[in-house]
Amino acid sequence: MKFAIIADIHGNLEALQAVLEDIKTQKCDQIVCLGDVVGYNANPRECLKI
């Protein structure tokens, strides 16, 4: 099983979308988010919806 580990998104929607696209190319079975999804960047709500 292949895991993708993400963390410290801090509301950065553009970076999150780019990372998720890369994860798709890596054919990971599971994505694990270690936290800090919202924070000081412009798009915390949009990041939570993903």
N, C-alpha and C positions, 0 to 999 in steps of 0.2 A: 504494500500500500504506500502510495506517495502522498506526502502532506506538503501543503504550502502554508507557511507561517507568516502572518502579517501583524504589524503593530504600529502604534504611533501615527495614525492617520491624521488626527487633529483637524478634521473637517476639510482636508485637502482633496476635493472631489476629483480634480484632474489627475492627481497622482494615484489615487485609488483606482480610477478607471484604467489607467495605464498598467498598473500592477495586475489587475484582474485579467486584462487582455493577455499579458505575459503568462499568467498562470494557466490560461486556456491552452497556450501553445506547449506548455510543459506537461500537459495531461495529468494533472494532479487529481487524486481521488477525493481529497478533503481539504478544505481551507479552515485554518484555525486562526482566529483573531485574538491576540493577547491583550487587547484593550486600547484605550486612548483614541477612540474613534472620533469623538467630538473634542473641540478645543478652541483654538484661537484663529483658525482660518475661516474662510467665507461661507462654506457649505456644510455645516454639521448635519442639518436635517436630511439633505440629499444623501450624505454618506450613510446615515442610519437606515435609510430606505433600501439601500443596496444590500 
